[in-house]
Amino acid sequence: MSNGDMNAGEAVGVRGVWAGYDGRPALEDVTLDLKRGALVAIFGPNGGGKTTLLKLIANLIQPWRGEVSVLGAPAGEEARRVAYVPQAELVDWSFPVSVWDVAMMGRYPALGVLRRPVAADREAVGAALEQVGMASQRNAQIGALSGGQRRRAFLARAIAADPELYLLDEPVTGVDLTTQEDLMELLTNETNRGRTVIATTHDLAAAAEHFSTVVGLNHRVIAVGRSELVLDPDVLSRTYGGHMLVLQDRAVILDDAHHHDTESGGEHHYHEEGAKRR
């Protein structure tokens, strides 16, 4: 695919992509177009390819087959314009760094190997910490924080990078409602500035309430469209298969505790996610 063929108004283009781990496919023939300025939620079962898709866009892994374009160029060529925030459980929280250090990491790609942070970098980090409500915790060790505070600190790292594309893996999982609302307001503000946000989520209610576009993913793209899709029993049934029960007033998602997640190599615990029908 040449740069001239890539859509300038497109944040991400995925064309016929297959990808996976140890010979086991996590994504099968995925094609997806996401426009710039969109606030996108990717939902689906554990092991269905959500994290793999983000890693492909971030150029952390390579597709077996197919092509990925990001911000009008092949994945990886515009890495400085992309910020990736992994799942909280994949981070080593014992690493002795402060909240300030974590946020400053967002400036490193632009700094290069030998440059030290200058006043503009410190100002950007300070502003990002203010934006996420963590300025008063700037000297705290990251491992001493609550789950919600950690999420805020890592979002500050992303904001400090001043990216055009945010890739967030489960950004609101395991946080209290106030933190969730604050984080979603920040992300909405970023898209209002023309930035693009792509986030994976298990929280269908949050996807329906806060996101403009949703993608149902279970190894393949099941559905793409407006946020109401996460409340559609047919879409949920096709996305989650046997992991979904439709009760009288709500759809309940059941993820098997013994289901092996091929994306991270770990086991996910039993949980339920529900989204009331409108």
Secondary structure by P-SEA (a helix, b strand, c coil): cccccccccccbbbcbbbbbccccccccbbbbbbbcccbbbbbbcccccaaaaaaaaaccccccbbbbbccccccccccccbbbbcccccccccccccaaaaaaccccccccccccccaaaaaaaaaaaaaaccccccccccccccaaaaaaaaaaaaaaacccbbbbccccccccaaaaaaaaaaaaaaaaacbbbbbbbccaaaaaccccbbbbbcccccccccccccccaaaaaaaccccccccccbbbbbbbccccccccccccccbbbbbbcc
